[in-house]
């Protein structure tokens, strides 16, 4: 068996209906006699590549503008990668984990956000940019500008 295979489907009346049955059958044939592991989780739609490109363009615009917002940022200039980490810490939904008897609050990585979670995350970034006096293009304008 080479690497990991991914299969998705839908459970109807307690029966798993796979989306790509032929690929599943090939996997079974190719791995006949092998031990395998199966993981199952509810499907969660991740953000699209267009959303991802748009997000990184927004961070680039904010990064390029941090010099103009020097007073609000106490003279600091941030890269888009730094802004990504900062905004994840500030605005991303929190997860509460138990680790060795301690409660730890962490932020979800923005790459783990569903499309439903990602929209309010972007809204908070827009609000933050507005407070810094930075105007960001909305998604429609970004599309027209090929961003």
C-alpha positions in Angstrom: 0.0 0.0 0.0 1.4 3.4 -1.0 0.5 6.5 1.0 -2.9 7.5 2.2 -6.1 7.2 0.2 -9.1 9.5 0.8 -12.7 8.4 0.3 -15.8 10.3 0.9 -19.4 9.4 1.0 -22.8 9.8 2.6 -24.5 7.7 5.2 -28.1 7.0 4.3 -30.3 4.8 6.6 -27.1 3.4 8.3 -25.4 2.5 5.0 -22.3 4.2 3.6 -22.7 5.3 0.0 -19.3 6.1 -1.4 -18.9 8.9 -3.9 -16.2 7.1 -5.9 -17.1 3.4 -5.7 -14.7 2.3 -8.4 -11.7 3.9 -6.7 -12.8 2.2 -3.4 -13.0 -1.2 -5.2 -9.5 -0.6 -6.7 -8.2 0.2 -3.2 -9.7 -3.0 -1.9 -8.2 -5.1 -4.7 -4.8 -3.4 -4.4 -4.7 -3.9 -0.7 -6.2 -7.4 -0.4 -4.7 -9.2 2.5 -3.2 -6.0 4.0 -4.0 -4.5 7.3 -5.4 -1.0 7.0 -6.7 1.8 9.3 -10.0 3.6 8.6 -10.8 7.1 10.0 -14.3 8.6 9.7 -15.4 12.2 10.5 -18.3 14.4 9.5 -17.6 16.3 6.3 -16.6 19.9 6.8 -16.3 22.1 3.7 -12.9 23.9 3.8 -12.3 27.3 2.3 -11.8 27.4 -1.4 -8.6 28.3 -3.3 -10.2 31.6 -4.3 -10.9 32.4 -0.6 -7.3 31.4 0.2 -5.8 33.6 -2.5 -8.1 36.5 -1.4 -7.1 36.1 2.2 -3.3 36.2 1.5 -3.8 39.2 -0.8 -5.6 41.0 2.1 -2.7 40.2 4.4 -0.3 41.5 1.8 -2.2 44.8 1.5 -2.3 45.2 5.3 1.5 44.3 5.5 2.3 46.8 2.8 0.3 49.5 4.6 1.6 48.9 8.1 4.1 51.7 7.6 1.3 54.1 7.0 -0.5 52.9 10.2 2.8 53.3 12.2 1.2 55.3 15.0 -1.5 52.7 15.7 1.0 49.9 15.4 3.6 51.7 17.5 6.0 51.9 14.6 6.1 48.2 13.9 5.9 46.7 10.4 4.6 43.2 10.0 5.0 40.6 7.2 1.9 38.9 5.9 3.0 35.6 7.6 3.2 37.4 10.9 -0.2 39.0 10.4 -1.6 35.5 9.6 -0.4 34.3 13.0 -1.5 37.5 14.8 -5.0 37.4 13.3 -5.4 33.7 14.0 -4.6 34.4 17.7 -6.9 37.3 17.8 -9.9 36.4 15.6 -9.9 32.6 15.0 -12.4 30.4 16.9 -10.9 29.0 20.1 -10.5 25.4 21.0 -10.3 24.2 24.6 -8.0 21.3 25.1 -7.1 19.2 28.1 -3.4 18.5 28.4 -1.9 16.7 31.4 -4.7 17.9 33.6 -4.4 21.5 32.4 -7.0 23.4 30.3 -5.3 25.0 27.3 -7.1 27.5 25.1 -5.8 27.5 21.5 -6.8 29.2 18.3 -7.8 27.2 15.3 -5.5 27.6 12.3 -7.3 29.6 9.7 -6.6 26.8 7.2 -8.8 24.6 9.3 -11.8 26.9 9.2 -14.8 25.9 7.2 -16.2 28.3 4.7 -18.9 29.2 7.3 -16.3 30.0 9.9 -14.0 31.8 7.5 -16.4 34.6 6.6 -16.7 36.1 10.1 -12.9 35.7 10.4 -12.5 37.9 7.4 -15.0 40.4 8.7 -12.9 40.8 11.8 -9.8 41.4 9.7 -11.7 44.0 7.7 -12.7 45.7 10.9 -9.1 45.6 12.2 -7.8 47.1 8.9 -10.5 49.8 9.1 -9.3 50.7 12.6 -5.8 51.1 11.2 -7.1 53.3 8.4 -6.4 50.7 5.8 -9.0 50.2 3.1 -9.3 46.6 1.7 -11.0 45.6 -1.5 -14.2 43.6 -1.1 -14.3 40.2 -2.8 -16.0 41.6 -5.9 -13.5 44.4 -6.4 -10.6 42.0 -5.7 -11.9 39.8 -8.5 -12.2 42.7 -10.9 -8.6 43.7 -10.0 -7.4 40.1 -10.5 -6.2 39.9 -6.9 
